[in-house]
């Protein structure tokens, strides 16, 4: 701690930091507007963070250490190149096989690196059952009483059978649990998904629904665990969903499933069961045609202030009437997501240039990120539209949403 305090002492008098990521003296320094995180590299990764109000304290960073795309780093190409170079320098001491396994996870990469560095045998486990290794790396989330030294507990468990690790983490201690965990798509592995998945494994109806799926996504887990949903979708639907999700963004389908849980959607046909994604999408379009959106969303609804300031071409939707108008004009489901917009977990924008589209942002662990960007009828948009949106967000990340003065940020 003294080492970090001495190195960070010259930042102690700062009231704010300039956002960025640099690698200096083999340590990774991550600056946000109000904090500094210092990360020590492999083979003994440790991290500390100080803010403008609090001194250094140990943390587990959520930094993406091995990004698969530039937008995981920063939407601006120039800044992304510098950050990518800093990350490559910092991760150079990590063995190639460990680095490759870390890159497979979209979140908690620091936790995985700490597990590999301090727990012999963790690499074998992640190659066998990635989701189980991910849960073990954050085991304090899954155990009823959090242990004081989670990596020491993980190290002791790695010499045991996988069903025993499952039992300690609260999963059913049976071989079928391992079989289903191995089906969970690694790009969908997250703490939230694993907690819901654990609940599903204790539910025989949910297990029957999932056991025939060649791969299990977060959307499939949501179907199996949400009350009333597993009776509305057959195993054939999950097979069709897995086939489509193999080449598509899961957000495209999770939003449709979320729409299906809204009150009043199945008022006219309470026993409807879907066997394919096409059936559900057709049903959704028929609901739009009947004006079902107005039964779900009130025109008088007032939405919270937008998390990111708009522009003349990117206009935030501020009321229920705005959502209804956008849903009607674009033939999409934004109006049925009014509850998420009202409670501040999602925000919606009308895109008018370079092409007509609807943008949704979602709050993920305190950070606003792009959830979906779709054209009329949920059609795909061009790369120019994505470039315009990320350029706008890039200005907001630097604190200049209108390109001229500081007025907002994407941090919740």
Secondary structure per residue as TSV (DSSP state, phi and psi in degrees):
chain	resnum	aa	ss	phi	psi
A	1	X	-	360.0	-37.0
A	2	X	H	-60.5	-40.4
A	3	X	H	-59.0	-45.2
A	4	X	H	-69.6	-39.3
A	5	X	H	-62.3	-40.9
A	6	X	H	-66.3	-43.7
A	7	X	H	-68.6	-31.1
A	8	X	H	-94.7	3.5
A	9	X	G	-64.1	-31.6
A	10	X	G	-73.3	-11.0
A	11	X	G	-95.2	-5.1
A	12	X	T	-65.3	-28.8
A	13	X	T	-88.6	-0.3
A	14	X	-	-77.1	140.5
A	15	X	S	-90.2	-18.7
A	16	X	S	-156.4	157.7
A	17	X	-	-112.8	158.1
A	18	X	-	-90.3	118.0
A	19	X	-	-56.9	139.5
A	20	X	E	163.7	173.4
A	21	X	E	-133.1	128.2
A	22	X	E	-136.5	154.5
A	23	X	E	-112.3	117.9
A	24	X	E	-137.3	129.6
A	25	X	T	54.5	40.5
A	26	X	T	67.5	5.8
A	27	X	E	-107.9	146.3
A	28	X	E	-96.2	124.1
A	29	X	E	-109.9	120.3
A	30	X	E	-114.2	117.4
A	31	X	E	-104.9	133.2
A	32	X	-	-113.8	-175.7
A	33	X	S	-65.9	-23.6
A	34	X	S	-132.9	15.7
A	35	X	E	-153.3	160.5
A	36	X	E	-131.9	126.0
A	37	X	E	-113.7	127.6
A	38	X	E	-110.3	124.1
A	39	X	E	-118.2	126.6
A	40	X	E	-90.2	141.2
A	41	X	-	-83.5	178.5
A	42	X	T	-55.5	142.4
A	43	X	T	-98.0	3.5
A	44	X	S	-126.5	71.7
A	45	X	-	-67.7	127.1
A	46	X	E	-141.1	156.2
A	47	X	E	-145.3	147.6
A	48	X	E	-135.7	153.4
A	49	X	E	-136.6	139.4
A	50	X	E	-126.4	150.9
A	51	X	E	-116.7	179.1
A	52	X	S	-68.5	-10.0
A	53	X	S	-120.4	-19.2
A	54	X	S	-125.6	147.3
A	55	X	-	-75.2	179.4
A	56	X	-	-60.9	139.5
A	57	X	E	-148.3	151.8
A	58	X	E	-64.1	140.9
A	59	X	-	-142.2	167.7
A	60	X	-	-114.9	99.6
A	61	X	-	-64.6	153.4
A	62	X	-	-105.8	22.9
A	63	X	-	-65.1	139.1
A	64	X	-	-78.9	108.7
A	65	X	S	-85.1	-33.4
A	66	X	S	-127.2	82.4
A	67	X	-	-70.4	143.7
A	68	X	S	-93.4	-23.1
A	69	X	S	-137.0	157.3
A	70	X	G	-64.3	-31.3
A	71	X	G	-71.6	-11.9
A	72	X	G	-73.2	-21.6
A	73	X	T	-92.9	-60.3
A	74	X	-	-169.5	135.9
A	75	X	S	-68.7	-18.4
A	76	X	S	-84.4	126.8
A	77	X	H	-61.7	-41.3
A	78	X	H	-65.6	-46.5
A	79	X	H	-67.4	-37.6
A	80	X	H	-59.9	-38.9
A	81	X	H	-63.5	-41.6
A	82	X	H	-68.3	-41.3
A	83	X	H	-65.7	-41.9
A	84	X	H	-59.4	-41.3
A	85	X	H	-65.5	-40.8
A	86	X	H	-63.6	-41.4
A	87	X	H	-67.2	-39.5
A	88	X	H	-63.5	-40.0
A	89	X	H	-65.0	-43.6
A	90	X	H	-66.0	-38.1
A	91	X	H	-88.2	-1.8
A	92	X	T	-57.4	-38.9
A	93	X	T	-69.9	-14.0
A	94	X	S	-73.6	130.4
A	95	X	-	-54.4	146.9
A	96	X	H	-59.4	-40.4
A	97	X	H	-67.1	-38.1
A	98	X	H	-67.5	-41.0
A	99	X	H	-63.6	-39.3
A	100	X	H	-64.2	-39.4
A	101	X	H	-69.5	-38.9
A	102	X	H	-60.6	-40.2
A	103	X	H	-65.1	-20.8
A	104	X	T	-72.5	-18.6
A	105	X	-	-99.3	138.9
A	106	X	S	-88.1	-11.8
A	107	X	S	-146.0	165.4
A	108	X	-	54.1	40.6
A	109	X	H	-68.2	-33.1
A	110	X	H	-62.0	-41.7
A	111	X	H	-61.1	-40.5
A	112	X	H	-67.7	-40.8
A	113	X	H	-63.3	-41.2
A	114	X	H	-63.2	-38.0
A	115	X	H	-64.5	-46.2
A	116	X	H	-64.0	-38.6
A	117	X	H	-72.2	-34.4
A	118	X	H	-111.1	-5.0
A	119	X	S	-129.4	95.9
A	120	X	T	-58.0	136.9
A	121	X	T	98.1	-10.6
A	122	X	H	-66.4	-33.8
A	123	X	H	-64.6	-37.6
A	124	X	H	-64.5	-39.5
A	125	X	H	-67.2	-42.6
A	126	X	H	-68.8	-29.1
A	127	X	H	-74.2	-27.3
A	128	X	H	-84.6	-53.2
A	129	X	-	-138.4	86.0
A	130	X	H	-56.7	-42.2
A	131	X	H	-64.0	-36.4
A	132	X	H	-68.8	-40.3
A	133	X	H	-63.8	-38.9
A	134	X	H	-62.8	-43.4
A	135	X	H	-65.3	-38.0
A	136	X	H	-66.9	-33.4
A	137	X	H	-67.8	-22.1
A	138	X	T	-124.3	46.1
A	139	X	G	-63.6	-23.1
A	140	X	G	-65.0	-19.0
A	141	X	G	-75.0	-30.4
A	142	X	T	-98.2	-24.4
A	143	X	S	-81.6	143.6
A	144	X	S	-57.8	-38.1
A	145	X	S	-123.6	114.6
A	146	X	-	-61.1	135.2
A	147	X	-	-79.9	154.6
A	148	X	S	-77.8	-27.1
A	149	X	-	-129.4	81.9
A	150	X	H	-62.2	-35.5
A	151	X	H	-72.5	-32.9
A	152	X	H	-65.2	-40.5
A	153	X	H	-64.1	-41.3
A	154	X	H	-63.1	-40.6
A	155	X	H	-62.3	-39.8
A	156	X	H	-68.9	-30.9
A	157	X	H	-79.7	-24.3
A	158	X	T	-67.4	-16.1
A	159	X	T	-90.0	1.4
A	160	X	S	-102.2	171.8
A	161	X	-	-70.4	153.7
A	162	X	H	-63.8	-32.2
A	163	X	H	-66.4	-30.3
A	164	X	H	-71.2	-36.3
A	165	X	H	-63.8	-43.0
A	166	X	H	-58.1	-45.1
A	167	X	H	-59.9	-43.1
A	168	X	H	-66.6	-31.3
A	169	X	H	-87.3	-1.4
A	170	X	T	92.9	6.0
A	171	X	S	-86.0	155.0
A	172	X	-	-58.1	129.9
A	173	X	-	-85.5	76.7
A	174	X	S	-149.8	153.8
A	175	X	H	-58.2	-32.1
A	176	X	H	-63.2	-28.4
A	177	X	H	-63.5	-44.8
A	178	X	H	-61.0	-42.7
A	179	X	H	-60.5	-42.8
A	180	X	H	-74.3	-36.2
A	181	X	H	-61.4	-36.0
A	182	X	H	-69.3	-21.1
A	183	X	H	-81.4	-16.9
A	184	X	B	-65.8	124.4
A	185	X	-	-60.6	127.8
A	186	X	G	-66.1	-29.4
A	187	X	G	-75.5	-8.5
A	188	X	G	-104.4	-1.7
A	189	X	-	-69.6	125.0
A	190	X	-	-153.6	167.9
A	191	X	H	-61.9	-45.8
A	192	X	H	-61.3	-46.3
A	193	X	H	-62.5	-41.4
A	194	X	H	-68.1	-35.5
A	195	X	H	-66.1	-42.8
A	196	X	H	-66.8	-38.5
A	197	X	H	-64.2	-38.6
A	198	X	H	-61.5	-41.4
A	199	X	H	-62.1	-39.8
A	200	X	H	-64.3	-36.0
A	201	X	H	-69.0	-18.8
A	202	X	T	-90.6	-2.5
A	203	X	-	-109.6	114.1
A	204	X	H	-63.1	-35.9
A	205	X	H	-63.5	-41.3
A	206	X	H	-67.6	-39.9
A	207	X	H	-62.9	-42.0
A	208	X	H	-61.8	-34.4
A	209	X	H	-71.5	-34.6
A	210	X	H	-91.5	-22.7
A	211	X	T	-65.0	-25.0
A	212	X	T	-93.9	1.0
A	213	X	-	-75.7	132.2
A	214	X	S	-66.5	-31.3
A	215	X	S	-145.3	151.2
A	216	X	B	-118.6	124.3
A	217	X	-	-104.6	172.0
A	218	X	H	-61.8	-34.0
A	219	X	H	-65.5	-41.0
A	220	X	H	-64.0	-39.0
A	221	X	H	-63.4	-40.6
A	222	X	H	-61.6	-42.3
A	223	X	H	-62.4	-41.6
A	224	X	H	-73.0	-23.0
A	225	X	H	-109.2	-21.9
A	226	X	S	-72.9	135.6
A	227	X	T	-57.3	128.6
A	228	X	T	85.6	-16.6
A	229	X	T	-78.3	-38.1
A	230	X	T	-67.5	-16.6
A	231	X	T	-88.9	-9.2
A	232	X	T	-97.8	-15.5
A	233	X	B	-125.0	131.5
A	234	X	-	-85.8	170.4
A	235	X	H	-66.0	-26.3
A	236	X	H	-65.7	-35.2
A	237	X	H	-62.6	-43.5
A	238	X	H	-65.9	-35.0
A	239	X	H	-63.9	-42.8
A	240	X	H	-66.7	-38.8
A	241	X	H	-63.0	-43.3
A	242	X	H	-62.6	-36.9
A	243	X	H	-65.5	-41.7
A	244	X	H	-75.6	-37.4
A	245	X	H	-70.1	-18.4
A	246	X	T	-61.2	-25.7
A	247	X	T	-124.3	14.5
A	248	X	S	-137.5	164.7
A	249	X	-	-74.4	130.1
A	250	X	T	-65.6	-23.9
A	251	X	H	-59.7	-27.8
A	252	X	H	-61.9	-33.2
A	253	X	H	-100.3	-32.1
A	254	X	H	-63.1	-33.7
A	255	X	H	-67.9	-33.5
A	256	X	H	-70.0	-41.3
A	257	X	H	-64.1	-41.3
A	258	X	H	-61.2	-38.9
A	259	X	H	-60.0	-38.1
A	260	X	H	-67.9	-14.9
A	261	X	T	-91.2	-3.3
A	262	X	S	-69.2	143.4
A	263	X	T	-60.2	138.7
A	264	X	T	87.3	-7.9
A	265	X	T	-63.6	-40.1
A	266	X	T	-107.7	30.9
A	267	X	S	-61.4	-38.0
A	268	X	S	-83.5	-16.5
A	269	X	-	-146.7	74.3
A	270	X	T	-67.4	-18.6
A	271	X	T	-104.1	16.7
A	272	X	-	-65.2	130.9
A	273	X	-	-121.3	133.4
A	274	X	B	-102.7	135.0
A	275	X	S	-105.8	-9.8
A	276	X	S	-152.5	159.6
A	277	X	H	-65.6	-34.2
A	278	X	H	-61.3	-41.2
A	279	X	H	-60.1	-43.0
A	280	X	H	-66.7	-44.0
A	281	X	H	-63.8	-39.0
A	282	X	H	-65.1	-39.3
A	283	X	H	-64.5	-39.4
A	284	X	H	-61.9	-45.2
A	285	X	H	-63.4	-36.5
A	286	X	H	-67.9	-33.3
A	287	X	H	-66.2	-40.2
A	288	X	H	-60.9	-41.8
A	289	X	H	-64.2	-31.7
A	290	X	T	-85.9	0.0
A	291	X	T	74.2	28.2
A	292	X	T	-64.2	-20.9
A	293	X	H	-57.3	-39.7
A	294	X	H	-67.2	-20.9
A	295	X	H	-77.7	-19.6
A	296	X	H	-99.6	-38.0
A	297	X	S	-114.1	128.6
A	298	X	-	-86.0	132.9
A	299	X	T	-61.9	-26.1
A	300	X	T	-81.9	-2.3
A	301	X	-	-61.3	129.9
A	302	X	B	-101.4	125.9
A	303	X	-	-96.3	156.7
A	304	X	-	-62.7	164.5
A	305	X	-	-57.3	141.2
A	306	X	-	-62.8	139.7
A	307	X	S	-68.1	-24.4
A	308	X	S	-129.0	130.2
A	309	X	-	-62.7	143.7
A	310	X	-	-84.8	-179.6
A	311	X	-	-133.0	175.4
A	312	X	S	-57.9	-27.2
A	313	X	S	-102.5	-8.8
A	314	X	E	-128.6	97.5
A	315	X	E	-107.5	122.4
A	316	X	E	-69.1	143.1
A	317	X	-	-88.9	121.5
A	318	X	-	-108.7	-15.1
A	319	X	B	-136.5	168.3
A	320	X	H	-62.1	-35.1
A	321	X	H	-63.4	-37.9
A	322	X	H	-61.7	-42.1
A	323	X	H	-65.0	-43.0
A	324	X	H	-64.8	-41.0
A	325	X	H	-65.3	-40.5
A	326	X	H	-67.6	-41.3
A	327	X	H	-62.2	-38.9
A	328	X	H	-71.2	-43.1
A	329	X	H	-70.0	-36.6
A	330	X	H	-103.4	-3.9
A	331	X	T	55.1	53.0
A	332	X	S	-132.5	-171.5
A	333	X	S	-108.9	21.8
A	334	X	G	-61.2	-33.4
A	335	X	G	-66.7	-32.0
A	336	X	G	-75.8	-9.3
A	337	X	G	-99.7	23.0
A	338	X	H	-62.3	-33.1
A	339	X	H	-63.5	-41.9
A	340	X	H	-66.1	-35.8
A	341	X	H	-70.2	-37.9
A	342	X	H	-69.7	-34.6
A	343	X	T	-89.2	4.4
A	344	X	T	83.5	13.5
A	345	X	S	-92.3	-17.4
A	346	X	E	-137.7	156.1
A	347	X	E	-140.7	144.8
A	348	X	E	-124.0	146.5
A	349	X	E	-135.6	145.8
A	350	X	E	-95.2	120.4
A	351	X	E	-99.3	125.4
A	352	X	-	-110.0	-17.5
A	353	X	S	-151.5	145.5
A	354	X	S	-75.8	-5.5
A	355	X	S	-154.7	163.5
A	356	X	-	-74.4	128.4
A	357	X	E	-160.3	168.1
A	358	X	E	-119.3	130.0
A	359	X	E	-111.5	134.8
A	360	X	E	-120.3	134.1
A	361	X	E	-107.9	146.1
A	362	X	E	-127.9	141.9
A	363	X	E	-86.4	117.6
A	364	X	E	-123.9	105.5
A	365	X	T	56.6	44.3
A	366	X	T	83.0	-1.8
A	367	X	E	-118.1	133.7
A	368	X	E	-86.1	128.3
A	369	X	E	-134.3	164.9
A	370	X	E	-69.8	127.1
A	371	X	E	-96.3	-56.3
A	372	X	E	-145.2	148.7
A	373	X	E	-136.0	109.4
A	374	X	E	-133.4	150.4
A	375	X	-	-89.9	-165.6
A	376	X	G	-57.8	135.2
A	377	X	G	64.2	28.8
A	378	X	G	62.9	25.4
A	379	X	-	-71.2	154.8
A	380	X	-	-69.2	150.8
A	381	X	-	-108.5	169.9
A	382	X	-	-78.8	166.4
A	383	X	H	-64.0	-28.3
A	384	X	H	-63.1	-37.9
A	385	X	H	-65.9	-44.0
A	386	X	H	-62.1	-41.8
A	387	X	H	-61.6	-40.1
A	388	X	H	-65.7	-41.8
A	389	X	H	-66.4	-45.0
A	390	X	H	-71.1	-30.5
A	391	X	H	-65.4	-40.5
A	392	X	H	-63.0	-45.7
A	393	X	H	-65.3	-34.3
A	394	X	H	-62.3	-40.4
A	395	X	H	-64.2	-37.9
A	396	X	H	-68.1	-38.0
A	397	X	H	-62.0	-31.4
A	398	X	T	-86.4	-0.5
A	399	X	T	88.6	16.3
A	400	X	-	-130.5	70.8
A	401	X	T	-62.9	-26.6
A	402	X	T	-103.7	8.1
A	403	X	S	80.3	1.5
A	404	X	S	-129.5	-35.3
A	405	X	S	-146.9	162.0
A	406	X	-	-80.0	117.1
A	407	X	-	-138.6	-6.1
A	408	X	-	-171.5	177.6
A	409	X	-	-153.8	161.3
A	410	X	S	-93.2	3.5
A	411	X	B	-85.2	129.9
A	412	X	-	-74.8	360.0
